[in-house]
Amino acid sequence: MRIIAGSRKSRSIKSLPGDNTRPTLDVVKEACFSVIGPWIQDKVGLDLFAGSGNIGLESLSRGAKELHFVDGSNQACQIIKENIKTLNFEKESSVYRMDCFQACRFFKSKQLVFDFIYLDPPYQKIDLNKLLNACLPIIHEDSLIVYECLDDDEVTLPDAYELDKTKSYGRIALYFIRRK
């Protein structure tokens, strides 16, 4: 796995061994950043279900100001920390081991608000509406949420959100979601 563009272009990053996580494919990552790349400069982001930190690290390489990585796995958090150190992003990064709902409550208590959130939960294992509602207190009106899922998943959004655009790549779909 590697960083595609930006200040750390072509640098390798570690991924988790085994089948428990699935790194975002380069073609999907490229598609995501073709939409958000020009806008991401100096933004604060959250990589929820971060895995190896692939998306958040790409964001930092492309100019994001600050990234918070959340994963429920201790092993994933260790890999993220190694990747952050390898790419020298320690000052811009924070890593948290907790589930997505704990994270939303934690960031709300800290009054931390994100410009963008990348959601890549285990496929079909999360209630998207419940998660998006939990994210409401930690985003502002101009925030963007990118949701990665299987192309054939049925996605419905809570009333507080609207779909900005969708892109499909093979079996994977990206939903770009904004607050109404």
C-alpha positions, 0 to 999 in steps of 0.5 A, a space after each residue: 500500500 502506498 500514498 498516491 499524491 502530495 507531500 508523501 507521494 509514493 511512500 509505502 505504508 503498512 497494512 494489517 495482516 490477515 483478512 480482518 480489514 480490507 484496505 481501500 483500493 487505490 482506484 477508490 482512493 483516487 476517486 475519492 480524492 478527485 472529489 475532495 482533494 482540491 478542497 481538503 487543504 487545511 481541513 480537520 478530518 476524522 478517519 473512522 474505522 481507520 484500519 491502517 490509516 490509509 485514507 487519513 494519511 493520504 489526506 495529510 499528504 494532500 494538505 489536511 491540517 489535522 487528522 484523527 484516526 479511530 479504530 476499535 482494534 488495538 492492532 490497527 491502532 498500532 499499525 496506524 501509529 507506525 505509519 504516522 511515525 514513518 511518514 512524520 505526521 506525529 504533530 498532525 495526528 491523533 489515534 484513538 482506540 474506541 468504537 465509532 459511537 464512543 468516538 462520536 460522544 468523545 469528540 462531542 465532549 471535547 467540542 471537536 468539529 470535523 470538516 470531513 469524515 471518512 466512514 469505511 465500516 465493516 460492510 453491512 455491520 453498522 446502522 448507517 442512520 444511527 452512525 450519521 445521527 451520532 456524527 451530527 454534533 461533530 460536523 458543521 454545515 459545510 462538512 463532508 462525509 464520505 461513506 464507502 460501502 458495497 455497490 449493491 448496499 441500499 443506502 438511505 440517509 436520515 432527514 438531516 443529510 442529503 446525498 451530494 454525489 455517488 461514485 461506483 468502482 466495481 463492487 465499491 461505492 462512495 457516497 458523498 454526504 452533506 448536512 441539509 
